[in-house]
Amino acid sequence: MSDERPVGPVDTTRVPRFAAPPTFALLPRLEDVGGRCDVAVVGVPFDAGTTYRPGARFGPAAVRAGSRLLRPYHPELDVAPFGTVQVADAGDVACTPFAIAEAVPAIADAAGALLERAGALVALGGDHTIALPLLRAVAARHGPVALLHFDAHLDTWDTYFGAAYTHGTPFRRAFEEGLVDVDALCHVGIRGPLYGVDDLVEDARMGFAVVTAADVLREGPDAVAAGLRERVGARPLYVSVDVDALDPAHAPGTGTPEAGGLTSRELLAILRALRGLRLVGGDVVEVAPAYDHAEITAIAAAHVAYDLVSLLALAPGR
């Protein structure tokens, strides 16, 4: 980007938040900043990979609505991300809602094309299937990336009802395709019943470490984050956040809720403690607003996305 001052969000001292354009955090659209930016927030309204409650196709719109109260300065990270780098809302990826085999490469192509105009992407899902095509686009630029995956579930199944591409399989496919660095993979927030112990055995074979929700409770966010930082090191890092990493008390609006999850405070504390890592992209997925109450889930997801944007603004080399 040039040395010109970034175009920021709508001034809410002049325009009420509820009257501003429905972009993420009231940011300018990509076309309003000349079609190029440092960080693009993009919606991927796709949920044909869900295995239980559908509705995450409406997640991007819900997260944007939940982001209206975000403000320009992040005190915990001491950064004004929208004034430090140019951030823009790139709208939504238009892909077929009917055929997963067609949608996955279409999303990868769209993300790759957007990365020609943006330094990094923060994607709003959509179900977790979208992480695979997003990783394809990111790895095409950076090579295999470290992955921190916040979720109640491992998402490393092989198939489900014979389908290789679902929201429960993206990270097995990413491993098989060489998109991720097998020395720097970790799930955070895992909990709940599994189909069998082989789920864990297969996951470990791919190189994943597991930090359970109970581990976060026992060790605390700072200690967990310290371990994650050590595992990632200086590698390019992708962060994928399934909102069901949060307990249903903090995120009821999701497709596969599991009791005993993280609080929104714990999740945000861990993310903020990743400051200074070489973040190159991320996503927030599985917001299904039909099951939400008072925008609880959408607001939590909006804050997660805001933290990812802020971490990108602080990332080394930016």
C-alpha positions in Angstrom: 0.0 0.0 0.0 1.0 3.6 -0.4 2.0 6.0 2.4 -1.4 7.6 2.3 -3.5 7.5 5.5 -5.9 4.5 5.4 -9.5 5.2 4.8 -11.2 4.3 8.0 -14.7 3.3 9.1 -17.7 5.6 9.1 -17.5 8.3 11.7 -20.1 7.2 14.2 -20.1 10.6 15.9 -21.7 11.9 12.7 -23.6 8.9 11.4 -25.5 6.6 13.8 -24.2 3.0 13.7 -27.6 1.7 12.7 -27.7 4.0 9.7 -24.3 3.3 8.4 -23.5 0.9 5.5 -23.7 -2.8 6.5 -20.0 -3.5 6.1 -17.8 -5.2 8.8 -17.1 -2.6 11.5 -18.6 0.0 9.2 -15.5 -0.2 7.1 -15.2 1.1 3.5 -15.9 -1.4 0.7 -12.9 -2.6 -1.3 -14.0 -0.6 -4.3 -14.1 2.5 -2.1 -10.3 2.3 -1.5 -9.2 1.7 -5.1 -9.7 -2.0 -5.1 -6.6 -2.8 -3.0 -6.0 -3.1 0.7 -3.7 -4.6 3.3 -6.4 -6.7 5.0 -9.7 -7.7 3.3 -12.6 -9.0 5.3 -14.6 -11.3 3.1 -17.8 -13.3 3.6 -18.1 -16.9 2.4 -21.8 -17.7 2.9 -21.6 -21.4 2.2 -23.0 -24.2 4.5 -23.6 -27.2 2.3 -20.9 -29.1 4.3 -22.8 -29.0 7.6 -23.7 -32.3 9.3 -26.3 -31.2 11.8 -28.0 -27.7 12.0 -27.7 -25.7 8.8 -27.8 -21.9 8.6 -24.2 -20.7 8.6 -24.7 -19.4 5.1 -26.3 -16.4 6.9 -23.2 -16.0 9.2 -21.4 -13.3 7.3 -24.4 -11.0 7.4 -24.9 -11.7 11.1 -21.3 -11.1 12.0 -21.3 -7.8 10.0 -24.4 -6.8 12.0 -22.7 -7.8 15.2 -19.7 -5.7 14.4 -21.5 -2.4 14.3 -20.4 -1.5 17.8 -16.7 -2.1 17.2 -14.6 1.0 17.7 -11.3 2.0 16.0 -8.9 1.6 18.9 -8.0 -1.8 20.5 -6.8 -1.0 24.0 -5.6 -4.5 24.9 -3.4 -4.7 21.9 -2.6 -1.0 21.8 -3.4 -0.6 18.1 -5.8 1.3 16.0 -5.9 -1.4 13.2 -8.0 0.6 10.8 -5.7 3.6 11.0 -2.5 1.4 10.9 -3.3 -0.5 7.7 -5.9 -0.3 5.1 -8.8 -2.6 5.9 -11.8 -3.0 3.7 -14.8 -5.2 3.3 -14.6 -7.2 0.1 -18.2 -8.4 0.2 -19.1 -12.1 -0.2 -17.8 -14.9 -2.3 -20.6 -16.1 -4.6 -20.4 -19.9 -5.0 -23.0 -22.6 -5.6 -25.0 -23.7 -2.6 -25.7 -27.1 -4.1 -22.4 -28.8 -5.1 -19.5 -29.0 -2.6 -17.1 -30.3 -5.2 -17.8 -27.2 -7.3 -17.9 -24.7 -4.4 -14.5 -25.7 -2.8 -12.4 -24.8 -5.9 -14.5 -21.8 -6.6 -13.9 -20.4 -3.1 -10.1 -21.1 -3.5 -10.1 -19.3 -6.8 -12.0 -16.3 -5.3 -9.7 -16.2 -2.3 -6.6 -16.4 -4.5 -7.9 -13.6 -6.7 -8.6 -11.5 -3.7 -5.1 -12.1 -2.4 -3.8 -10.4 -5.6 -5.4 -7.2 -4.3 -5.1 -7.7 -0.5 -2.2 -8.5 1.8 -4.2 -10.9 3.9 -7.8 -12.1 4.3 -10.0 -12.5 7.3 -13.0 -14.7 6.2 -16.4 -14.8 7.8 -18.2 -18.2 7.3 -20.0 -20.1 6.4 -19.3 -23.6 7.7 -15.9 -25.0 8.4 -15.6 -26.6 4.9 -14.4 -23.1 3.7 -11.2 -23.4 5.7 -9.8 -25.9 3.1 -10.1 -23.6 0.0 -8.9 -20.6 2.1 -5.8 -22.6 3.1 -5.2 -23.5 -0.5 -5.1 -19.9 -1.4 -2.9 -18.9 1.6 -0.5 -21.8 1.0 -0.1 -20.8 -2.6 1.3 -17.5 -1.4 3.2 -18.5 1.7 3.8 -22.2 1.4 2.7 -24.6 4.2 1.5 -22.6 7.2 1.3 -23.2 10.9 -2.3 -23.7 11.9 -4.0 -22.8 15.2 -7.5 -24.3 15.1 -10.0 -23.2 17.8 -13.0 -25.6 17.9 -14.9 -28.1 19.9 -14.2 -30.7 17.3 -11.1 -32.0 15.6 -12.3 -31.6 12.0 -9.9 -34.3 10.8 -12.4 -37.0 9.9 -11.7 -38.8 6.7 -15.2 -38.9 5.3 -18.8 -38.5 6.5 -21.5 -40.5 4.6 -18.8 -41.0 2.0 -18.3 -37.3 1.5 -14.6 -36.2 1.6 -15.4 -32.5 1.8 -17.5 -31.5 4.8 -17.1 -29.2 7.8 -15.7 -32.2 9.7 -12.9 -32.9 7.2 -11.1 -29.7 6.1 -7.9 -30.2 8.1 -7.3 -33.8 7.1 -7.6 -32.7 3.4 -5.2 -29.8 4.2 -2.7 -32.2 5.7 -3.0 -34.6 2.7 -2.5 -31.7 0.3 0.6 -30.4 2.1 -1.0 -27.0 2.9 0.0 -27.0 6.6 3.3 -27.3 8.4 3.1 -30.6 10.4 5.5 -29.4 13.0 3.2 -26.5 14.0 -0.4 -27.7 14.2 -2.7 -27.4 17.2 -6.4 -27.6 18.1 -7.6 -25.5 21.0 -10.9 -25.9 22.8 -11.5 -29.6 22.0 -14.2 -31.4 24.1 -17.2 -33.7 23.9 -17.7 -37.3 22.8 -15.9 -38.9 19.9 -16.7 -41.9 17.7 -13.7 -43.7 19.2 -10.1 -43.4 20.3 -9.0 -43.8 16.7 -10.2 -40.2 16.1 -7.4 -39.0 18.4 -4.9 -41.5 17.1 -5.4 -40.5 13.5 -5.3 -36.8 14.5 -2.0 -37.2 16.3 -0.6 -39.1 13.3 -1.1 -35.9 11.2 0.9 -33.9 13.7 -1.8 -32.1 15.7 -1.4 -31.3 19.3 -4.6 -30.9 21.3 -5.4 -28.3 24.0 -8.8 -29.2 25.5 -11.3 -26.8 26.9 -10.4 -28.3 30.3 -6.7 -27.6 29.7 -7.6 -23.9 29.2 -9.6 -23.9 32.5 -6.7 -25.5 34.4 -3.8 -23.7 32.9 -5.3 -20.4 32.0 -5.2 -18.4 28.7 -1.7 -17.0 29.2 0.0 -20.4 29.8 -1.9 -21.9 26.8 -0.9 -19.0 24.6 2.7 -19.4 25.6 2.7 -23.0 24.5 1.1 -22.0 21.2 3.6 -19.3 20.6 6.5 -21.8 21.1 4.9 -24.3 18.8 4.4 -21.7 16.0 7.6 -19.9 16.3 8.5 -17.7 13.3 6.4 -19.7 10.8 3.6 -18.1 8.8 0.4 -18.7 10.8 -3.2 -19.2 9.9 -5.8 -19.0 12.6 -9.2 -20.8 12.1 -11.9 -20.1 14.7 -15.0 -22.2 14.8 -17.4 -20.3 17.0 -18.4 -23.5 18.7 -15.0 -23.4 20.5 -17.1 -21.2 22.8 -19.5 -22.7 25.2 -23.2 -22.6 24.1 -23.7 -20.0 26.8 -21.4 -17.7 24.9 -22.3 -18.9 21.4 -25.7 -20.6 21.1 -26.0 -19.7 17.4 -24.0 -22.5 15.8 -24.6 -25.8 14.1 -22.9 -28.3 16.4 -22.9 -27.0 20.0 -21.0 -28.8 22.7 -21.3 -28.1 26.5 -18.2 -27.2 28.5 -16.5 -24.8 26.1 -14.4 -21.7 26.4 -15.7 -18.4 27.5 -15.5 -15.5 25.1 -13.1 -13.9 27.5 -10.7 -16.9 27.4 -10.8 -17.1 23.6 -10.1 -13.4 23.2 -7.3 -13.5 25.8 -5.5 -16.4 24.0 -5.8 -14.6 20.6 -4.5 -11.4 22.0 -1.5 -13.2 23.6 -0.5 -14.2 20.0 0.6 -10.6 19.3 3.8 -10.5 17.3 3.4 -13.9 15.6 3.6 -13.9 11.8 -0.2 -14.1 11.1 -1.0 -14.3 7.4 -4.7 -15.0 7.5 -7.7 -16.4 9.4 -11.3 -17.2 9.5 -14.3 -17.2 11.9 -16.9 -19.7 10.9 -20.1 -21.6 11.9 -22.2 -18.7 13.0 -25.8 -19.8 12.4 -28.0 -16.8 13.4 -31.3 -18.7 13.3 -30.2 -20.3 16.6 -28.7 -17.2 18.1 -30.2 -15.0 20.9 -29.8 -11.2 21.1 -26.8 -11.5 18.7 -24.7 -13.2 21.4 -22.9 -15.4 18.9 -22.6 -12.8 16.2 -21.1 -10.2 18.6 -18.6 -12.8 19.9 -17.6 -13.7 16.3 -17.3 -10.0 15.4 -14.9 -9.5 18.2 -12.8 -12.5 17.2 -12.6 -11.2 13.6 -11.7 -7.7 15.0 -8.9 -9.3 17.0 -7.6 -11.2 13.9 -7.6 -7.9 11.9 -5.7 -6.2 14.8 -3.1 -9.0 15.0 -2.6 -8.7 11.2 -2.0 -5.0 11.6 0.7 -5.8 14.2 2.2 -8.8 12.3 6.0 -8.7 11.6 6.9 -7.6 8.1 3.6 -5.8 7.5 
